[in-house]
Amino acid sequence: MPLSNADPKQRAWVEVFPKAIQANTRRIRNFISENCLLMAVVKADGYGHGSVTVAEAALAGGAENLGVATLQEALDLRKAGINCPILVLGNLFNSKDLKISLKKDLMITLSSSKEAFLCQKLAEVQNKFFDVHIKIDTGMTRLGCDPGLALKLVEVVDSLPNIRLKGIYSHLALADCENNIYAESVTSSQKEKFECLLSNLKSRKKPFCKHLANSAATLRHKDLHFDMVRVGLALYGYSPFLDFQNNFALEPALAVRARVTLVRDVPAGTGVSYGHTFTTNRPSRLAVVGIGYADGISRSLSGKISVLIDGNFYPQVGSITMDQLVIDLTEKPDVQVGSIVTLLGVDGYSVITPYQWSEITGSIPWEILCGFKYRLPRVVI
Ligand SMILES: Cc1ncc(COP(=O)(O)O)c(C=O)c1O
């Protein structure tokens, strides 16, 4: 992947590759069955890539639906002229937000009859229809109605003239845990509860969309696809399972880059950065890179990562500070001020993935991707 023609004055930035998102979406589209819908999950500003950029690329790649967490995220998409079905996955609980959702033709998530009655009241006043998806908590213990109350909730929704039931869904809690007996038993219990409800609704005449799978279940469990899959991480180029990364040839859709701002030679025995957690053991050439933890490069990565310059790896040394970090050039010293440093993503034939960071920090790739701060401009390539 080519490096951007970034503004040479730019200190640090995030590059986003919509073509990669489009290609990843296309791969998943081709993997699921033709009549299964694909919802691109673009919440948290498209996992940090820019929600509008991601939405447009995913729609071009074959997604038909978008999922967001908040009303504002949905409004940002509508403002950009995106008119496809959008489901707000979070709970909207006040009348003001619900009225705006209705006005902007958004689908909302319902977990209780109380919310359904409120939606009916608002839709009736405006002589409109509220499109809703009912969420069932089959084992995540977060949003959703208890499976024991689900049939009653469907009945209530069906009795309300201004509410249209567009979907019923649930969310998996452990689908991304590999080779784990407990995880497998939880996933199959969630599937069972979901299917049990669906079979009790078999006689219901009006069709609705049934959906359960996130990226993990989409890639690994075809039996969990139902009528639609809701895919986030995989669209951004990463499988929740390391061994599936190559099977699907997913392409990373983001790179974090910064520039070398100073190169200096120091003698052996020089302490580097706050706390002198690293001391040179030989005469060394060091470079200062203009990016730090205020940009989303966690301080807990200090001294444990490498960066790429022109496809070569260089170790990061000493504490990562708020705005800067130091790398050791001694092994390959021919680096200039202004050189582009890749912190995460592809450079030449080499790549640094969010897995490498999340293993060090005890995090997950999802958190790494949406952790880059807005001090870093997003440069769409
Ligand atoms: C309800 C729901 N569905 C789907 C997703 C997408 O998950 P993933 O990024 O693992 O594909 C999320 C993300 O957290 C979610 O909250």
The ligand as an ORCA input file, in Angstrom:
! r2SCAN-3c Opt
* xyz 0 1
  C     -24.895     -5.096     18.753
  C     -23.633     -5.216     17.969
  N     -23.641     -5.915     16.824
  C     -22.525     -6.065     16.082
  C     -21.314     -5.515     16.478
  C     -20.085     -5.730     15.628
  O     -19.132     -6.467     16.297
  P     -17.741     -6.854     15.582
  O     -16.941     -5.593     15.506
  O     -17.129     -7.845     16.494
  O     -18.084     -7.380     14.257
  C     -21.267     -4.807     17.674
  C     -19.984     -4.262     18.144
  O     -19.647     -4.167     19.259
  C     -22.450     -4.641     18.436
  O     -22.457     -3.967     19.590
*
